[in-house]
Amino acid sequence: MAADHPTGKVAGILGGMGPEATVDFMARVLAATPASTDQEHIHMLVDHNPHIPNRHASIAGSGPDAGPALAAMAQRLERAGADFLVMVCNTAHAYTGEIRAVVGIPFVSIIDVVMDTVSAHPARRVGVMAADGCLQAGLYQQALRAAGREPLLWNHSEQARFMELLYRIKSGERSADLRSGLQSLAASLAFGGAELLIAGCTEIPLLLQAADTGVELLSSTDLLVARTVALARGDYAAAV
C-alpha cells in the first residue's frame, strides 16, 4: 500500500508484552526520528494487546498456546495496512514461525536485528540478560552459537532473581533496589567473562542503561527502534 510518507512504509507493532515496554518503544521511535513537523514522523499501527497468554508458561507447556493470538495480531495489522511488522517482546519471538506463516508482509525479528550488531562486534563471549521463556526457547543461544559466539547465562538463582525483578518492573515499581539488582546481575555476567551484554528483554531498558554496566550493553529495544525507523523511512535496504 502507499504509505503517508512519500518514501516510507507503515510499521505494524505487535505490542502490550509488556504494556510499558511498548509505550517506551514508541517514545524511543519518536525520539529517534529526524522530524520537525508531525508529517515527518513515521506511521505506526500498534496492536497494544496485554491479553496474550503468558509466553513463559506457553513455551514451558504449562499454559495456553500464545501462538494463535500472536498470529491473529499480525493478521489484523496487515489488514489495517502495515507494510512490515515488529514485535516489542523478545520471548514472544519463539512464535516467529507462526507469525510469518500467516502474513504476506515481512516480520522483522528483534533477535535477527540484535545479531546483526553482535556479528559485527569483536566480542566472542556474550552475556544474555533475558527472561525464562526466551532462554528456554534458546532464541539467543542458538543465534549466538551460529555466529561463532559463546552465550553466557546466569545460574539458576540469578535467573530466578531476574524474574523477580522483571515482574516488579512490570507491576510499575521503579526503585533504586530494582536498578541495583539489575546492575548486580549484569556485573555477574561480566565477572564470568562476558565481553558484551545483550539486554534481551524490553523491560530492562526501563531501568538499566549502558552506563550502568561494566561492559558494553546492547539494548534490544534501541536496536529494534533504529531498524523500525530506518525501514519506515525507506533508509534501510531490506526486503520490505
N, CA, C and O of each residue as an XYZ file, in Angstrom:
960
protein
N       0.843     -1.188      0.000
C       0.000      0.000      0.000
C       0.878      1.237      0.000
O       2.068      1.147      0.303
N       0.323      2.374     -0.329
C       1.078      3.624     -0.331
C       1.102      4.201      1.070
O       0.054      4.445      1.666
N       2.301      4.420      1.597
C       2.441      4.981      2.931
C       2.242      6.489      2.890
O       2.306      7.103      1.825
N       1.996      7.092      4.075
C       1.796      8.536      4.161
C       3.057      9.289      3.753
O       2.990     10.272      3.014
N       4.201      8.825      4.235
C       5.458      9.462      3.873
C       5.803      9.022      2.454
O       5.719      7.831      2.154
N       6.189      9.940      1.575
C       6.382      9.584      0.164
C       7.407      8.492     -0.074
O       7.309      7.763     -1.061
N       8.394      8.361      0.813
C       9.392      7.307      0.624
C       9.331      6.272      1.732
O      10.214      5.419      1.822
N       8.306      6.326      2.581
C       8.273      5.482      3.759
C       7.266      4.362      3.700
O       6.541      4.196      2.718
N       7.237      3.589      4.783
C       6.333      2.460      4.902
C       5.674      2.501      6.269
O       6.160      3.152      7.193
N       4.566      1.799      6.379
C       3.806      1.772      7.622
C       4.311      0.626      8.494
O       4.348     -0.528      8.066
N       4.696      0.962      9.721
C       5.188     -0.040     10.668
C       4.031     -0.591     11.484
O       3.267      0.168     12.079
N       3.902     -1.906     11.511
C       2.914     -2.565     12.355
C       3.595     -3.089     13.603
O       4.567     -3.839     13.505
N       3.105     -2.710     14.777
C       3.754     -3.035     16.040
C       2.907     -4.024     16.828
O       1.780     -3.709     17.210
N       3.440     -5.213     17.072
C       2.801     -6.164     17.983
C       3.277     -5.804     19.383
O       4.441     -6.014     19.722
N       2.369     -5.258     20.199
C       2.770     -4.739     21.497
C       1.914     -5.227     22.640
O       1.075     -6.116     22.489
N       2.152     -4.612     23.804
C       1.430     -4.975     25.017
C       2.126     -6.020     25.853
O       1.572     -6.478     26.852
N       3.340     -6.413     25.466
C       4.048     -7.521     26.129
C       5.430     -7.050     26.591
O       6.410     -7.460     25.968
N       5.588     -6.239     27.613
C       4.503     -5.715     28.383
C       4.081     -4.325     27.912
O       4.687     -3.741     27.013
N       3.030     -3.814     28.542
C       2.463     -2.540     28.137
C       3.444     -1.373     28.195
O       3.549     -0.608     27.237
N       4.168     -1.227     29.316
C       5.068     -0.079     29.432
C       6.241     -0.196     28.472
O       6.721      0.815     27.958
N       6.705     -1.407     28.224
C       7.802     -1.591     27.270
C       7.382     -1.142     25.875
O       8.193     -0.606     25.120
N       6.114     -1.360     25.535
C       5.619     -0.935     24.221
C       5.539      0.581     24.126
O       5.935      1.165     23.117
N       5.027      1.219     25.177
C       4.964      2.682     25.192
C       6.380      3.263     25.134
O       6.621      4.256     24.447
N       7.306      2.644     25.855
C       8.705      3.080     25.827
C       9.283      2.952     24.420
O       9.988      3.846     23.952
N       8.988      1.847     23.750
C       9.449      1.647     22.374
C       8.928      2.757     21.472
O       9.684      3.322     20.682
N       7.645      3.070     21.584
C       7.061      4.106     20.735
C       7.695      5.470     21.009
O       7.954      6.237     20.082
N       7.944      5.767     22.283
C       8.585      7.041     22.623
C       9.987      7.114     22.037
O      10.423      8.166     21.569
N      10.686      5.989     22.069
C      12.043      5.966     21.509
C      12.017      6.090     19.987
O      12.916      6.693     19.401
N      11.003      5.529     19.348
C      10.855      5.709     17.901
C      10.689      7.191     17.578
O      11.323      7.705     16.657
N       9.840      7.872     18.334
C       9.650      9.308     18.108
C      10.962     10.065     18.291
O      11.311     10.926     17.483
N      11.688      9.734     19.367
C      12.941     10.436     19.651
C      14.005     10.158     18.596
O      14.867     10.999     18.339
N      13.941      8.975     17.986
C      14.958      8.582     17.006
C      14.636      9.044     15.591
O      15.459      8.902     14.687
N      13.445      9.594     15.397
C      13.028     10.016     14.061
C      13.401     11.476     13.820
O      12.963     12.352     14.565
N      14.203     11.749     12.792
C      14.522     13.145     12.480
C      13.296     13.831     11.877
O      12.955     13.606     10.716
N      12.647     14.661     12.671
C      11.400     15.281     12.209
C      11.235     16.649     12.847
O      11.520     16.830     14.031
N      10.777     17.601     12.067
C      10.477     18.937     12.585
C       8.994     19.256     12.474
O       8.543     20.303     12.939
N       8.234     18.354     11.856
C       6.782     18.508     11.755
C       6.121     17.171     12.034
O       6.777     16.131     11.987
N       4.834     17.189     12.323
C       4.093     15.944     12.528
C       4.253     15.018     11.330
O       4.454     13.813     11.481
N       4.161     15.597     10.141
C       4.120     14.800      8.920
C       5.430     14.069      8.638
O       5.458     13.138      7.833
N       6.504     14.478      9.286
C       7.799     13.834      9.057
C       8.028     12.632      9.961
O       9.017     11.916      9.802
N       7.123     12.404     10.908
C       7.223     11.212     11.745
C       6.701     10.002     10.970
O       6.001     10.141      9.967
N       7.054      8.821     11.454
C       6.647      7.613     10.740
C       5.237      7.194     11.157
O       4.765      7.530     12.243
N       4.590      6.463     10.277
C       3.237      5.961     10.512
C       3.348      4.605     11.197
O       3.906      3.658     10.641
N       2.806      4.522     12.421
C       2.799      3.267     13.168
C       1.368      2.813     13.420
O       0.516      3.606     13.819
N       1.116      1.542     13.185
C      -0.125      0.897     13.602
C       0.237     -0.021     14.762
O       1.082     -0.904     14.611
N      -0.386      0.175     15.904
C       0.009     -0.546     17.113
C      -1.153     -1.375     17.641
O      -2.231     -0.845     17.911
N      -0.931     -2.676     17.788
C      -1.886     -3.543     18.475
C      -1.317     -3.760     19.876
O      -0.476     -4.632     20.094
N      -1.792     -2.953     20.812
C      -1.276     -2.961     22.187
C      -2.136     -3.926     22.995
O      -3.118     -3.528     23.621
N      -1.756     -5.191     22.971
C      -2.613     -6.255     23.497
C      -1.939     -6.970     24.668
O      -1.138     -7.878     24.450
N      -2.250     -6.577     25.907
C      -1.641     -7.239     27.060
C      -2.301     -8.570     27.420
O      -1.906     -9.216     28.390
N      -3.307     -8.981     26.639
C      -4.050    -10.197     26.971
C      -3.531    -11.443     26.254
O      -4.170    -12.494     26.296
N      -2.383    -11.328     25.599
C      -1.739    -12.518     25.026
C      -1.398    -13.476     26.164
O      -0.902    -13.028     27.198
N      -1.646    -14.781     26.014
C      -1.287    -15.717     27.085
C       0.175    -15.583     27.495
O       1.035    -15.241     26.682
N       0.440    -15.856     28.764
C       1.801    -15.766     29.295
C       2.769    -16.553     28.428
O       2.620    -17.763     28.259
N       3.764    -15.861     27.878
C       4.686    -16.512     26.946
C       5.559    -17.546     27.637
O       5.871    -18.585     27.056
N       5.951    -17.272     28.868
C       6.829    -18.204     29.576
C       6.105    -19.523     29.849
O       6.661    -20.602     29.644
N       4.855    -19.422     30.316
C       4.068    -20.632     30.566
C       3.766    -21.356     29.266
O       3.776    -22.586     29.221
N       3.499    -20.604     28.214
C       3.209    -21.212     26.913
C       4.398    -22.014     26.412
O       4.241    -23.153     25.973
N       5.581    -21.428     26.474
C       6.788    -22.107     25.995
C       7.102    -23.324     26.853
O       7.571    -24.345     26.350
N       6.839    -23.209     28.159
C       7.107    -24.323     29.071
C       6.064    -25.429     28.963
O       6.248    -26.507     29.528
N       4.972    -25.176     28.245
C       3.922    -26.174     28.105
C       2.989    -26.239     29.291
O       2.235    -27.201     29.436
N       3.027    -25.214     30.156
C       2.186    -25.211     31.352
C       1.046    -24.201     31.270
O       0.334    -23.976     32.248
N       0.881    -23.594     30.090
C      -0.184    -22.613     29.914
C      -0.695    -22.619     28.493
O      -0.174    -23.353     27.653
N      -1.710    -21.812     28.203
C      -2.279    -21.755     26.851
C      -1.242    -21.343     25.816
O      -0.296    -20.617     26.122
N      -1.428    -21.812     24.597
C      -0.529    -21.504     23.485
C      -0.686    -20.036     23.087
O      -1.783    -19.588     22.756
N       0.418    -19.297     23.123
C       0.379    -17.883     22.738
C       0.426    -17.691     21.227
O       0.119    -16.605     20.736
N       0.801    -18.716     20.492
C       0.991    -18.594     19.050
C      -0.222    -18.104     18.281
O      -0.093    -17.164     17.497
N      -1.402    -18.699     18.468
C      -2.568    -18.254     17.700
C      -2.925    -16.792     17.934
O      -3.294    -16.092     16.991
N      -2.824    -16.321     19.167
C      -3.154    -14.925     19.454
C      -2.158    -13.980     18.793
O      -2.548    -12.929     18.284
N      -0.879    -14.343     18.794
C       0.133    -13.510     18.142
C      -0.074    -13.494     16.632
O       0.058    -12.452     15.991
N      -0.398    -14.652     16.069
C      -0.658    -14.722     14.629
C      -1.860    -13.857     14.257
O      -1.851    -13.184     13.226
N      -2.892    -13.878     15.099
C      -4.077    -13.060     14.832
C      -3.747    -11.570     14.898
O      -4.267    -10.782     14.108
N      -2.889    -11.187     15.832
C      -2.454     -9.789     15.906
C      -1.769     -9.378     14.608
O      -2.049     -8.317     14.051
N      -0.871    -10.231     14.139
C      -0.135     -9.928     12.909
C      -1.089     -9.769     11.730
O      -0.925     -8.864     10.912
N      -2.076    -10.643     11.644
C      -3.041    -10.556     10.549
C      -3.854     -9.270     10.622
O      -4.125     -8.646      9.596
N      -4.245     -8.868     11.835
C      -5.002     -7.622     11.986
C      -4.182     -6.424     11.515
O      -4.698     -5.537     10.835
N      -2.917     -6.406     11.878
C      -2.060     -5.290     11.477
C      -1.855     -5.263      9.965
O      -1.826     -4.195      9.354
N      -1.712     -6.443      9.371
C      -1.566     -6.490      7.911
C      -2.833     -5.972      7.238
O      -2.758     -5.181      6.298
N      -3.993     -6.415      7.714
C      -5.253     -5.956      7.126
C      -5.436     -4.450      7.312
O      -6.055     -3.789      6.479
N      -4.902     -3.919      8.392
C      -5.046     -2.486      8.665
C      -4.126     -1.631      7.810
O      -4.277     -0.410      7.764
N      -3.168     -2.267      7.129
C      -2.320     -1.513      6.216
C      -0.845     -1.488      6.519
O      -0.104     -0.739      5.883
N      -0.387     -2.291      7.480
C       1.043     -2.322      7.787
C       1.828     -2.882      6.607
O       1.386     -3.814      5.936
N       2.997     -2.298      6.367
C       3.896     -2.789      5.323
C       4.906     -3.793      5.861
O       5.404     -4.641      5.121
N       5.204     -3.695      7.148
C       6.094     -4.657      7.806
C       5.734     -4.690      9.287
O       5.072     -3.786      9.796
N       6.175     -5.733      9.965
C       5.825     -5.944     11.366
C       7.067     -6.033     12.240
O       8.096     -6.567     11.826
N       6.958     -5.500     13.462
C       7.949     -5.736     14.507
C       7.193     -6.074     15.780
O       6.010     -5.759     15.907
N       7.877     -6.717     16.726
C       7.225     -7.122     17.972
C       8.097     -6.725     19.149
O       9.285     -7.044     19.201
N       7.481     -6.020     20.095
C       8.224     -5.470     21.229
C       8.208     -6.457     22.392
O       7.676     -6.165     23.463
N       8.791     -7.617     22.169
C       8.939     -8.649     23.201
C       9.897     -9.687     22.652
O       9.641    -10.284     21.606
N      10.994     -9.901     23.349
C      11.961    -10.890     22.884
C      11.412    -12.310     22.990
O      11.511    -13.092     22.045
N      10.831    -12.638     24.146
C      10.360    -14.004     24.382
C       9.325    -14.438     23.353
O       9.339    -15.585     22.908
N       8.434    -13.539     22.973
C       7.384    -13.877     22.013
C       7.938    -14.253     20.646
O       7.211    -14.784     19.807
N       9.215    -13.983     20.415
C       9.822    -14.376     19.139
C      10.007    -15.889     19.021
O      10.437    -16.385     17.980
N       9.685    -16.610     20.074
C       9.617    -18.068     19.959
C       8.523    -18.468     18.973
O       8.510    -19.596     18.482
N       7.606    -17.544     18.683
C       6.484    -17.811     17.777
C       6.660    -17.116     16.432
O       5.684    -16.866     15.725
N       7.891    -16.810     16.085
C       8.171    -16.168     14.798
C       7.615    -16.979     13.635
O       7.034    -16.413     12.708
N       7.786    -18.287     13.674
C       7.301    -19.142     12.593
C       5.804    -19.052     12.410
O       5.312    -18.986     11.284
N       5.070    -19.050     13.526
C       3.612    -18.959     13.461
C       3.171    -17.619     12.875
O       2.198    -17.555     12.124
N       3.880    -16.564     13.216
C       3.532    -15.239     12.701
C       3.815    -15.151     11.205
O       2.961    -14.722     10.430
N       5.005    -15.555     10.809
C       5.378    -15.440      9.395
C       4.517    -16.321      8.497
O       4.345    -16.030      7.313
N       3.977    -17.397      9.062
C       3.188    -18.325      8.251
C       1.838    -17.753      7.835
O       1.221    -18.253      6.895
N       1.368    -16.705      8.525
C       0.003    -16.238      8.256
C      -0.060    -14.842      7.642
O      -1.152    -14.323      7.407
N       1.097    -14.226      7.376
C       1.082    -12.884      6.781
C       1.909    -12.864      5.502
O       2.791    -13.698      5.292
N       1.602    -11.898      4.662
C       2.332    -11.750      3.408
C       3.287    -10.577      3.409
O       3.819    -10.202      2.364
N       3.510     -9.989      4.589
C       4.449     -8.877      4.726
C       5.593     -9.314      5.633
O       5.433    -10.260      6.404
N       6.734     -8.654      5.559
C       7.878     -9.072      6.379
C       7.630     -8.886      7.874
O       7.070     -7.878      8.306
N       8.057     -9.871      8.645
C       8.112     -9.766     10.097
C       9.582     -9.640     10.459
O      10.360    -10.568     10.237
N       9.966     -8.499     11.014
C      11.365     -8.208     11.319
C      11.665     -8.680     12.739
O      11.135     -8.131     13.705
N      12.508     -9.692     12.860
C      12.799    -10.305     14.153
C      13.766     -9.463     14.970
O      14.812     -9.047     14.473
N      13.412     -9.216     16.226
C      14.307     -8.497     17.124
C      15.591     -9.290     17.355
O      16.658     -8.707     17.553
N      15.487    -10.616     17.329
C      16.676    -11.457     17.516
C      17.642    -11.234     16.362
O      18.842    -11.065     16.577
N      17.124    -11.234     15.142
C      17.972    -11.013     13.964
C      18.599     -9.626     13.984
O      19.763     -9.458     13.622
N      17.823     -8.636     14.408
C      18.329     -7.264     14.451
C      19.484     -7.157     15.445
O      20.512     -6.549     15.147
N      19.312     -7.746     16.618
C      20.392     -7.737     17.609
C      21.615     -8.474     17.080
O      22.747     -8.023     17.258
N      21.381     -9.606     16.431
C      22.509    -10.404     15.950
C      23.265     -9.708     14.822
O      24.453     -9.970     14.636
N      22.618     -8.843     14.076
C      23.337     -8.062     13.064
C      24.438     -7.240     13.718
O      25.539     -7.121     13.179
N      24.136     -6.673     14.883
C      25.135     -5.881     15.608
C      26.170     -6.776     16.274
O      27.366     -6.485     16.230
N      25.718     -7.858     16.886
C      26.647     -8.778     17.552
C      27.645     -9.349     16.554
O      28.833     -9.458     16.856
N      27.171     -9.711     15.373
C      28.038    -10.338     14.373
C      29.146     -9.406     13.899
O      30.196     -9.862     13.447
N      28.910     -8.107     14.003
C      29.929     -7.130     13.599
C      30.813     -6.703     14.768
O      31.707     -5.873     14.603
N      30.565     -7.267     15.940
C      31.299     -6.893     17.154
C      32.414     -7.904     17.403
O      32.226     -9.091     17.138
N      33.560     -7.470     17.902
C      34.662     -8.412     18.128
C      34.472     -9.348     19.319
O      35.212    -10.323     19.450
N      33.518     -9.081     20.174
C      33.317     -9.916     21.361
C      33.013    -11.355     20.971
O      32.241    -11.610     20.046
N      33.623    -12.286     21.681
C      33.380    -13.708     21.435
C      32.467    -14.320     22.502
O      31.742    -15.276     22.228
N      32.504    -13.773     23.705
C      31.682    -14.298     24.806
C      30.624    -13.247     25.134
O      30.941    -12.118     25.510
N      29.373    -13.640     24.986
C      28.269    -12.677     25.063
C      27.295    -13.084     26.165
O      26.740    -14.182     26.142
N      27.097    -12.195     27.123
C      26.146    -12.447     28.196
C      24.732    -12.114     27.767
O      24.488    -11.078     27.147
N      23.802    -12.994     28.099
C      22.400    -12.815     27.689
C      21.538    -12.543     28.917
O      21.373    -13.407     29.778
N      20.996    -11.343     28.984
C      20.064    -10.969     30.037
C      18.658    -11.126     29.463
O      18.202    -10.281     28.693
N      17.979    -12.197     29.833
C      16.685    -12.491     29.216
C      15.809    -13.270     30.182
O      16.283    -13.820     31.176
N      14.524    -13.304     29.870
C      13.541    -13.972     30.714
C      13.521    -15.477     30.459
O      14.095    -15.973     29.489
N      12.847    -16.180     31.353
C      12.837    -17.644     31.318
C      12.441    -18.206     29.960
O      13.135    -19.064     29.414
N      11.324    -17.724     29.412
C      10.826    -18.286     28.163
C      11.779    -18.076     27.009
O      11.966    -18.963     26.177
N      12.383    -16.899     26.960
C      13.349    -16.595     25.900
C      14.522    -17.564     25.956
O      14.982    -18.060     24.928
N      15.002    -17.828     27.176
C      16.135    -18.739     27.330
C      15.719    -20.184     27.083
O      16.460    -20.948     26.465
N      14.529    -20.563     27.568
C      14.070    -21.934     27.343
C      13.906    -22.218     25.852
O      14.170    -23.330     25.396
N      13.472    -21.219     25.098
C      13.331    -21.378     23.648
C      14.676    -21.335     22.932
O      14.766    -21.678     21.753
N      15.719    -20.915     23.641
C      17.061    -20.889     23.056
C      17.258    -19.834     21.988
O      18.124    -19.977     21.126
N      16.462    -18.773     22.034
C      16.476    -17.807     20.934
C      17.850    -17.184     20.730
O      18.370    -17.176     19.614
N      18.435    -16.667     21.794
C      19.748    -16.042     21.646
C      20.880    -17.065     21.664
O      21.884    -16.892     20.973
N      20.724    -18.129     22.449
C      21.798    -19.126     22.496
C      22.057    -19.718     21.112
O      23.207    -19.833     20.688
N      20.997    -20.091     20.416
C      21.157    -20.683     19.085
C      21.753    -19.686     18.104
O      22.643    -20.027     17.325
N      21.261    -18.457     18.143
C      21.752    -17.438     17.215
C      23.215    -17.111     17.484
O      23.995    -16.934     16.548
N      23.591    -17.030     18.755
C      24.978    -16.725     19.096
C      25.915    -17.846     18.672
O      26.979    -17.591     18.107
N      25.526    -19.072     18.941
C      26.393    -20.195     18.542
C      26.532    -20.259     17.028
O      27.610    -20.558     16.515
N      25.448    -19.982     16.309
C      25.513    -19.992     14.843
C      26.456    -18.916     14.324
O      27.018    -19.044     13.236
N      26.628    -17.849     15.112
C      27.520    -16.755     14.719
C      28.927    -16.937     15.282
O      29.763    -16.040     15.174
N      29.187    -18.094     15.881
C      30.515    -18.369     16.415
C      30.795    -17.706     17.748
O      31.955    -17.549     18.129
N      29.738    -17.309     18.472
C      29.896    -16.700     19.784
C      29.478    -17.675     20.878
O      28.684    -18.588     20.651
N      30.028    -17.460     22.064
C      29.673    -18.290     23.209
C      28.675    -17.542     24.085
O      29.007    -16.485     24.622
N      27.457    -18.069     24.240
C      26.493    -17.406     25.116
C      26.788    -17.705     26.586
O      27.066    -18.848     26.948
N      26.729    -16.692     27.414
C      26.893    -16.843     28.855
C      25.577    -16.498     29.529
O      24.973    -15.467     29.234
N      25.132    -17.366     30.439
C      23.848    -17.194     31.114
C      24.046    -17.135     32.621
O      25.103    -17.501     33.135
N      23.020    -16.669     33.319
C      23.051    -16.681     34.773
C      22.867    -18.097     35.306
O      22.378    -18.979     34.600
N      23.271    -18.306     36.574
C      22.957    -19.575     37.216
C      21.482    -19.556     37.635
O      20.786    -18.556     37.455
N      21.029    -20.661     38.186
C      19.596    -20.811     38.480
C      19.093    -19.725     39.428
O      18.042    -19.131     39.188
N      19.834    -19.464     40.498
C      19.370    -18.474     41.472
C      19.388    -17.064     40.887
O      18.515    -16.253     41.198
N      20.368    -16.769     40.050
C      20.421    -15.454     39.406
C      19.268    -15.277     38.423
O      18.685    -14.197     38.332
N      18.941    -16.336     37.690
C      17.817    -16.254     36.759
C      16.510    -16.026     37.517
O      15.664    -15.238     37.096
N      16.361    -16.729     38.639
C      15.166    -16.539     39.464
C      15.097    -15.109     39.996
O      14.019    -14.518     40.068
N      16.244    -14.563     40.364
C      16.294    -13.180     40.838
C      15.875    -12.219     39.723
O      15.143    -11.261     39.970
N      16.339    -12.475     38.501
C      15.949    -11.612     37.393
C      14.442    -11.645     37.178
O      13.827    -10.600     36.967
N      13.842    -12.824     37.227
C      12.396    -12.914     37.016
C      11.632    -12.170     38.109
O      10.598    -11.556     37.846
N      12.146    -12.231     39.330
C      11.523    -11.462     40.417
C      11.579     -9.962     40.107
O      10.583     -9.252     40.243
N      12.755     -9.496     39.691
C      12.905     -8.081     39.350
C      12.019     -7.709     38.163
O      11.406     -6.641     38.149
N      11.954     -8.591     37.173
C      11.164     -8.324     35.973
C       9.697     -8.096     36.315
O       9.086     -7.149     35.818
N       9.130     -8.944     37.149
C       7.709     -8.796     37.465
C       7.458     -7.582     38.355
O       6.366     -7.015     38.338
N       8.452     -7.186     39.122
C       8.317     -5.934     39.877
C       8.326     -4.733     38.925
O       7.585     -3.771     39.125
N       9.160     -4.794     37.900
C       9.162     -3.730     36.886
C       7.814     -3.686     36.178
O       7.238     -2.616     35.983
N       7.314     -4.868     35.794
C       6.034     -4.936     35.095
C       4.888     -4.399     35.956
O       3.898     -3.890     35.429
N       5.024     -4.513     37.281
C       3.975     -4.028     38.183
C       4.015     -2.517     38.351
O       3.138     -1.936     38.990
N       5.034     -1.878     37.779
C       5.131     -0.425     37.856
C       6.141      0.089     38.857
O       6.323      1.300     38.985
N       6.801     -0.811     39.570
C       7.782     -0.360     40.563
C       9.011      0.230     39.876
O       9.505     -0.306     38.884
N       9.489      1.337     40.422
C      10.732      1.953     39.959
C      11.515      2.344     41.203
O      11.220      3.364     41.828
N      12.496      1.553     41.563
C      13.220      1.803     42.802
C      14.711      1.621     42.590
O      15.150      0.993     41.627
N      15.480      2.187     43.513
C      16.931      2.021     43.464
C      17.299      0.551     43.622
O      18.290      0.089     43.057
N      16.499     -0.181     44.390
C      16.774     -1.604     44.591
C      16.659     -2.375     43.282
O      17.468     -3.261     43.004
N      15.659     -2.039     42.485
C      15.499     -2.712     41.197
C      16.693     -2.435     40.289
O      17.235     -3.346     39.663
N      17.091     -1.182     40.226
C      18.208     -0.825     39.353
C      19.497     -1.482     39.826
O      20.255     -2.016     39.018
N      19.748     -1.446     41.129
C      20.977     -2.060     41.635
C      20.954     -3.568     41.450
O      21.994     -4.192     41.240
N      19.753     -4.154     41.528
C      19.642     -5.591     41.285
C      20.012     -5.955     39.863
O      20.725     -6.932     39.632
N      19.530     -5.172     38.904
C      19.891     -5.405     37.505
C      21.381     -5.165     37.276
O      22.025     -5.895     36.522
N      21.921     -4.145     37.924
C      23.353     -3.878     37.800
C      24.174     -5.055     38.317
O      25.171     -5.437     37.705
N      23.757     -5.624     39.436
C      24.471     -6.768     40.007
C      24.418     -7.977     39.083
O      25.407     -8.694     38.932
N      23.266     -8.200     38.468
C      23.137     -9.326     37.547
C      23.986     -9.116     36.300
O      24.578    -10.064     35.785
N      24.047     -7.887     35.815
C      24.915     -7.589     34.675
C      26.374     -7.792     35.055
O      27.157     -8.335     34.276
N      26.735     -7.352     36.260
C      28.112     -7.495     36.724
C      28.502     -8.962     36.856
O      29.652     -9.327     36.612
N      27.549     -9.796     37.241
C      27.830    -11.226     37.365
C      28.226    -11.830     36.024
O      29.159    -12.629     35.953
N      27.521    -11.452     34.964
C      27.869    -11.953     33.626
C      29.230    -11.420     33.188
O      30.020    -12.148     32.586
N      29.502    -10.157     33.488
C      30.798     -9.582     33.133
C      31.919    -10.279     33.902
O      32.972    -10.580     33.341
N      31.685    -10.532     35.189
C      32.676    -11.228     36.013
C      32.923    -12.639     35.491
O      34.026    -13.171     35.612
N      31.881    -13.243     34.906
C      32.009    -14.585     34.350
C      32.683    -14.626     32.995
O      32.867    -15.704     32.430
N      33.053    -13.477     32.463
C      33.807    -13.443     31.212
C      33.101    -12.822     30.027
O      33.649    -12.805     28.925
N      31.890    -12.307     30.229
C      31.176    -11.689     29.102
C      31.892    -10.419     28.652
O      32.231     -9.557     29.463
N      32.112    -10.324     27.356
C      32.740     -9.134     26.767
C      31.695     -8.176     26.196
O      32.006     -7.046     25.819
N      30.476     -8.644     26.142
C      29.355     -7.882     25.598
C      28.093     -8.426     26.245
O      27.988     -9.630     26.480
N      27.132     -7.552     26.537
C      25.868     -7.974     27.130
C      24.713     -7.636     26.199
O      24.699     -6.583     25.561
N      23.743     -8.547     26.132
C      22.503     -8.295     25.397
C      21.380     -8.103     26.409
O      21.107     -8.992     27.215
N      20.733     -6.946     26.365
C      19.518     -6.733     27.149
C      18.376     -7.334     26.342
O      17.686     -6.636     25.599
N      18.190     -8.639     26.501
C      17.244     -9.381     25.687
C      15.859     -9.449     26.287
O      15.184    -10.475     26.206
N      15.441     -8.359     26.887
C      14.101     -8.225     27.449
C      13.769     -6.746     27.376
O      14.565     -5.916     27.814
N      12.616     -6.401     26.835
C      12.310     -4.992     26.582
C      11.939     -4.221     27.847
O      11.743     -3.008     27.786
N      11.839     -4.902     28.994
C      11.665     -4.183     30.258
C      13.002     -3.683     30.813
O      13.025     -2.718     31.576
N      14.097     -4.315     30.446
C      15.396     -3.943     31.022
C      15.729     -2.470     30.804
O      16.134     -1.804     31.757
N      15.575     -1.926     29.578
C      15.944     -0.517     29.372
C      15.072      0.484     30.127
O      15.394      1.672     30.165
N      13.983      0.028     30.724
C      13.179      0.931     31.541
C      13.949      1.384     32.776
O      13.651      2.428     33.356
N      14.954      0.582     33.176
C      15.735      0.908     34.370
C      17.244      0.893     34.148
O      17.961      1.697     34.744
N      17.730      0.003     33.312
C      19.173     -0.185     33.163
C      19.657      0.452     31.874
O      19.118      0.195     30.797
N      20.684      1.288     31.994
C      21.263      1.957     30.836
C      22.677      1.440     30.588
O      23.272      0.793     31.450
N      23.204      1.728     29.412
C      24.535      1.247     29.046
C      25.591      1.708     30.035
O      26.548      0.980     30.299
N      25.433      2.903     30.587
C      26.425      3.439     31.523
C      26.407      2.713     32.866
O      27.305      2.904     33.686
N      25.385      1.877     33.096
C      25.251      1.188     34.378
C      26.015     -0.125     34.430
O      26.070     -0.758     35.484
N      26.597     -0.543     33.335
C      27.252     -1.848     33.278
C      28.741     -1.688     32.994
O      29.176     -0.701     32.400
N      29.503     -2.670     33.428
C      30.949     -2.606     33.259
C      31.426     -2.959     31.871
O      32.557     -2.639     31.504
N      30.583     -3.615     31.092
C      30.908     -3.931     29.703
C      29.779     -3.399     28.824
O      28.712     -3.042     29.322
N      30.015     -3.350     27.539
C      29.033     -2.777     26.618
C      27.708     -3.534     26.678
O      27.677     -4.764     26.663
N      26.629     -2.784     26.745
C      25.280     -3.350     26.811
C      24.519     -2.994     25.544
O      24.365     -1.819     25.211
N      24.044     -4.016     24.838
C      23.214     -3.808     23.652
C      21.748     -3.876     24.064
O      21.290     -4.894     24.580
N      21.025     -2.803     23.837
C      19.596     -2.773     24.133
C      18.824     -3.297     22.932
O      18.860     -2.700     21.856
N      18.128     -4.412     23.114
C      17.322     -4.935     22.003
C      16.243     -3.928     21.616
O      15.871     -3.831     20.446
N      15.745     -3.182     22.591
C      14.751     -2.151     22.293
C      15.322     -1.094     21.356
O      14.723     -0.785     20.326
N      16.477     -0.542     21.708
C      17.054      0.534     20.904
C      17.449      0.064     19.508
O      17.307      0.805     18.536
N      17.942     -1.158     19.410
C      18.309     -1.670     18.090
C      17.071     -1.868     17.224
O      17.102     -1.587     16.026
N      15.976     -2.352     17.821
C      14.739     -2.515     17.055
C      14.151     -1.154     16.691
O      13.591     -0.990     15.607
N      14.273     -0.190     17.580
C      13.827      1.174     17.272
C      14.546      1.700     16.038
O      13.913      2.203     15.110
N      15.868      1.582     16.032
C      16.653      2.102     14.908
C      16.269      1.426     13.603
O      16.174      2.084     12.567
N      16.047      0.111     13.645
C      15.674     -0.615     12.430
C      14.271     -0.214     11.971
O      14.028     -0.045     10.776
N      13.360     -0.064     12.916
C      11.990      0.321     12.574
C      11.957      1.681     11.892
O      11.284      1.856     10.875
N      12.678      2.635     12.448
C      12.720      3.975     11.860
C      13.333      3.923     10.466
O      12.819      4.539      9.532
N      14.431      3.189     10.329
C      15.093      3.102      9.025
C      14.188      2.460      7.978
O      14.118      2.931      6.843
N      13.500      1.393      8.355
C      12.600      0.726      7.416
C      11.428      1.622      7.040
O      11.068      1.726      5.867
N      10.842      2.262      8.028
C       9.670      3.095      7.763
C      10.015      4.309      6.904
O       9.182      4.785      6.133
N      11.231      4.802      7.038
C      11.650      5.961      6.252
C      12.240      5.572      4.896
O      12.597      6.438      4.096
N      12.341      4.273      4.646
C      12.914      3.823      3.387
C      14.420      3.947      3.333
O      15.009      3.988      2.253
N      15.060      4.008      4.531
C      16.507      4.196      4.583
C      17.285      2.896      4.725
O      18.516      2.909      4.729
N      16.584      1.781      4.842
C      17.263      0.500      5.071
C      16.940     -0.438      3.922
O      15.774     -0.632      3.581
N      17.959     -1.014      3.333
C      17.778     -1.839      2.130
C      17.394     -3.265      2.494
O      18.132     -4.206      2.202
N      16.253     -3.422      3.124
C      15.749     -4.753      3.445
C      14.598     -5.089      2.506
O      14.060     -4.218      1.822
N      14.233     -6.353      2.486
C      13.152     -6.789      1.594
C      11.810     -6.460      2.224
O      11.064     -7.354      2.624
N      11.511     -5.183      2.308
C      10.251     -4.733      2.908
C       9.471     -3.929      1.886
O       8.375     -3.452      2.182
